[in-house]
């Protein structure tokens, strides 16, 4: 066999493996699980949520993340709760 024939057979083998592999989850039915940014924004607006950007000290952010993990709640819920207590 010539070298070109060997390379051609290698390419055919790789193509066959790719066809048998199937579709990765991120492109199949699992891709519907996470809404894109536009859809998420509409869902947030329907829930009455408003984006509110704040610049905080890095140490304070680490404390907030640690507290959210220990309470097993999201960072948004934790910050909303702390702001309500502060007001």
FIKOLZA-1660 file (N, C-alpha, C; in steps of 0.1 Angstrom, whole numbers, plus 5000, padded with zeros to 4 digits):
% residues 87
   i   px   py   pz ch aa at
   1 5008 4988 5000  A  X  N
   1 5000 5000 5000  A  X CA
   1 5009 5012 5000  A  X  C
   2 5004 5022 4993  A  X  N
   2 5011 5035 4993  A  X CA
   2 5008 5043 5005  A  X  C
   3 5017 5053 5008  A  X  N
   3 5015 5061 5019  A  X CA
   3 5002 5069 5018  A  X  C
   4 4998 5074 5006  A  X  N
   4 4986 5081 5004  A  X CA
   4 4974 5073 5007  A  X  C
   5 4974 5060 5004  A  X  N
   5 4963 5051 5007  A  X CA
   5 4962 5049 5022  A  X  C
   6 4973 5048 5029  A  X  N
   6 4972 5047 5043  A  X CA
   6 4966 5059 5050  A  X  C
   7 4970 5071 5045  A  X  N
   7 4965 5083 5051  A  X CA
   7 4950 5084 5048  A  X  C
   8 4946 5080 5036  A  X  N
   8 4932 5081 5032  A  X CA
   8 4924 5071 5041  A  X  C
   9 4929 5059 5043  A  X  N
   9 4922 5050 5052  A  X CA
   9 4921 5055 5066  A  X  C
  10 4932 5062 5071  A  X  N
  10 4931 5068 5084  A  X CA
  10 4920 5079 5085  A  X  C
  11 4919 5087 5075  A  X  N
  11 4909 5097 5074  A  X CA
  11 4895 5091 5074  A  X  C
  12 4893 5080 5067  A  X  N
  12 4880 5073 5066  A  X CA
  12 4877 5068 5080  A  X  C
  13 4886 5062 5087  A  X  N
  13 4885 5056 5100  A  X CA
  13 4880 5067 5110  A  X  C
  14 4887 5079 5109  A  X  N
  14 4884 5090 5118  A  X CA
  14 4870 5095 5116  A  X  C
  15 4866 5096 5103  A  X  N
  15 4852 5101 5099  A  X CA
  15 4842 5091 5105  A  X  C
  16 4845 5078 5103  A  X  N
  16 4835 5068 5108  A  X CA
  16 4834 5069 5124  A  X  C
  17 4844 5071 5131  A  X  N
  17 4844 5073 5145  A  X CA
  17 4836 5085 5149  A  X  C
  18 4838 5096 5142  A  X  N
  18 4830 5108 5145  A  X CA
  18 4815 5106 5143  A  X  C
  19 4811 5099 5132  A  X  N
  19 4797 5097 5129  A  X CA
  19 4791 5088 5140  A  X  C
  20 4798 5078 5146  A  X  N
  20 4793 5069 5156  A  X CA
  20 4792 5076 5170  A  X  C
  21 4800 5086 5172  A  X  N
  21 4801 5092 5185  A  X CA
  21 4788 5098 5190  A  X  C
  22 4780 5103 5181  A  X  N
  22 4767 5110 5186  A  X CA
  22 4769 5124 5188  A  X  C
  23 4758 5131 5192  A  X  N
  23 4757 5145 5194  A  X CA
  23 4760 5148 5208  A  X  C
  24 4770 5157 5211  A  X  N
  24 4772 5161 5225  A  X CA
  24 4760 5168 5231  A  X  C
  25 4759 5167 5244  A  X  N
  25 4747 5172 5252  A  X CA
  25 4745 5187 5250  A  X  C
  26 4756 5194 5248  A  X  N
  26 4754 5209 5247  A  X CA
  26 4747 5213 5234  A  X  C
  27 4747 5204 5224  A  X  N
  27 4740 5207 5212  A  X CA
  27 4727 5200 5210  A  X  C
  28 4724 5190 5219  A  X  N
  28 4712 5182 5218  A  X CA
  28 4701 5187 5226  A  X  C
  29 4693 5179 5232  A  X  N
  29 4682 5183 5240  A  X CA
  29 4686 5191 5252  A  X  C
  30 4698 5189 5257  A  X  N
  30 4702 5196 5270  A  X CA
  30 4705 5210 5267  A  X  C
  31 4706 5214 5255  A  X  N
  31 4708 5228 5252  A  X CA
  31 4696 5237 5255  A  X  C
  32 4685 5232 5257  A  X  N
  32 4673 5239 5260  A  X CA
  32 4672 5242 5275  A  X  C
  33 4680 5236 5283  A  X  N
  33 4679 5237 5298  A  X CA
  33 4683 5251 5302  A  X  C
  34 4692 5257 5296  A  X  N
  34 4697 5271 5301  A  X CA
  34 4692 5281 5291  A  X  C
  35 4684 5291 5296  A  X  N
  35 4679 5301 5286  A  X CA
  35 4691 5311 5283  A  X  C
  36 4690 5316 5271  A  X  N
  36 4700 5326 5267  A  X CA
  36 4698 5339 5275  A  X  C
  37 4707 5348 5273  A  X  N
  37 4706 5361 5281  A  X CA
  37 4693 5369 5279  A  X  C
  38 4688 5369 5266  A  X  N
  38 4676 5377 5263  A  X CA
  38 4664 5370 5270  A  X  C
  39 4663 5357 5269  A  X  N
  39 4652 5350 5276  A  X CA
  39 4653 5352 5291  A  X  C
  40 4665 5351 5297  A  X  N
  40 4667 5352 5311  A  X CA
  40 4663 5366 5315  A  X  C
  41 4666 5376 5307  A  X  N
  41 4663 5390 5311  A  X CA
  41 4647 5392 5311  A  X  C
  42 4640 5386 5301  A  X  N
  42 4626 5386 5301  A  X CA
  42 4620 5379 5313  A  X  C
  43 4626 5368 5317  A  X  N
  43 4621 5361 5329  A  X CA
  43 4623 5369 5342  A  X  C
  44 4635 5376 5342  A  X  N
  44 4637 5384 5354  A  X CA
  44 4628 5396 5355  A  X  C
  45 4625 5402 5343  A  X  N
  45 4616 5414 5343  A  X CA
  45 4602 5409 5347  A  X  C
  46 4598 5398 5343  A  X  N
  46 4584 5393 5346  A  X CA
  46 4583 5390 5361  A  X  C
  47 4595 5386 5367  A  X  N
  47 4595 5384 5382  A  X CA
  47 4597 5397 5390  A  X  C
  48 4598 5408 5383  A  X  N
  48 4600 5421 5390  A  X CA
  48 4614 5424 5394  A  X  C
  49 4624 5417 5388  A  X  N
  49 4638 5419 5392  A  X CA
  49 4644 5430 5383  A  X  C
  50 4653 5438 5389  A  X  N
  50 4659 5449 5382  A  X CA
  50 4674 5447 5385  A  X  C
  51 4682 5448 5374  A  X  N
  51 4697 5447 5376  A  X CA
  51 4702 5458 5384  A  X  C
  52 4711 5456 5393  A  X  N
  52 4716 5466 5402  A  X CA
  52 4731 5463 5404  A  X  C
  53 4740 5471 5397  A  X  N
  53 4754 5468 5398  A  X CA
  53 4760 5477 5409  A  X  C
  54 4769 5470 5417  A  X  N
  54 4776 5477 5428  A  X CA
  54 4790 5472 5428  A  X  C
  55 4799 5482 5431  A  X  N
  55 4813 5478 5433  A  X CA
  55 4816 5476 5448  A  X  C
  56 4821 5464 5451  A  X  N
  56 4824 5461 5465  A  X CA
  56 4838 5457 5467  A  X  C
  57 4843 5458 5479  A  X  N
  57 4856 5453 5483  A  X CA
  57 4857 5438 5480  A  X  C
  58 4869 5433 5476  A  X  N
  58 4870 5419 5473  A  X CA
  58 4869 5410 5485  A  X  C
  59 4873 5415 5496  A  X  N
  59 4872 5407 5509  A  X CA
  59 4857 5405 5512  A  X  C
  60 4849 5416 5510  A  X  N
  60 4835 5415 5513  A  X CA
  60 4828 5406 5504  A  X  C
  61 4832 5406 5492  A  X  N
  61 4826 5397 5482  A  X CA
  61 4829 5382 5486  A  X  C
  62 4841 5379 5490  A  X  N
  62 4844 5366 5494  A  X CA
  62 4836 5362 5506  A  X  C
  63 4834 5371 5516  A  X  N
  63 4825 5368 5527  A  X CA
  63 4811 5365 5523  A  X  C
  64 4806 5373 5513  A  X  N
  64 4792 5370 5509  A  X CA
  64 4791 5357 5502  A  X  C
  65 4801 5353 5494  A  X  N
  65 4800 5340 5487  A  X CA
  65 4801 5329 5497  A  X  C
  66 4810 5330 5508  A  X  N
  66 4811 5320 5518  A  X CA
  66 4798 5319 5526  A  X  C
  67 4792 5330 5529  A  X  N
  67 4779 5330 5536  A  X CA
  67 4768 5324 5528  A  X  C
  68 4768 5327 5515  A  X  N
  68 4758 5321 5506  A  X CA
  68 4759 5306 5505  A  X  C
  69 4772 5301 5505  A  X  N
  69 4774 5287 5504  A  X CA
  69 4770 5280 5517  A  X  C
  70 4773 5286 5528  A  X  N
  70 4770 5280 5541  A  X CA
  70 4755 5279 5543  A  X  C
  71 4747 5289 5538  A  X  N
  71 4733 5289 5539  A  X CA
  71 4726 5281 5528  A  X  C
  72 4734 5278 5518  A  X  N
  72 4729 5271 5506  A  X CA
  72 4718 5279 5499  A  X  C
  73 4721 5292 5497  A  X  N
  73 4712 5300 5489  A  X CA
  73 4720 5307 5479  A  X  C
  74 4713 5313 5469  A  X  N
  74 4720 5320 5459  A  X CA
  74 4725 5334 5464  A  X  C
  75 4735 5339 5457  A  X  N
  75 4741 5352 5461  A  X CA
  75 4730 5363 5460  A  X  C
  76 4722 5363 5450  A  X  N
  76 4711 5373 5448  A  X CA
  76 4702 5373 5460  A  X  C
  77 4697 5361 5464  A  X  N
  77 4688 5360 5476  A  X CA
  77 4695 5365 5489  A  X  C
  78 4707 5362 5490  A  X  N
  78 4715 5366 5502  A  X CA
  78 4716 5381 5503  A  X  C
  79 4720 5387 5492  A  X  N
  79 4722 5402 5492  A  X CA
  79 4709 5409 5494  A  X  C
  80 4698 5404 5488  A  X  N
  80 4685 5410 5490  A  X CA
  80 4680 5409 5504  A  X  C
  81 4683 5397 5511  A  X  N
  81 4680 5396 5525  A  X CA
  81 4688 5405 5534  A  X  C
  82 4701 5407 5531  A  X  N
  82 4709 5415 5539  A  X CA
  82 4705 5430 5537  A  X  C
  83 4702 5434 5525  A  X  N
  83 4697 5448 5522  A  X CA
  83 4684 5451 5529  A  X  C
  84 4675 5441 5530  A  X  N
  84 4662 5443 5537  A  X CA
  84 4665 5445 5552  A  X  C
  85 4674 5437 5557  A  X  N
  85 4677 5438 5571  A  X CA
  85 4683 5452 5574  A  X  C
  86 4692 5457 5565  A  X  N
  86 4699 5469 5567  A  X CA
  86 4690 5481 5566  A  X  C
  87 4679 5480 5558  A  X  N
  87 4670 5491 5557  A  X CA
  87 4660 5491 5568  A  X  C
% end
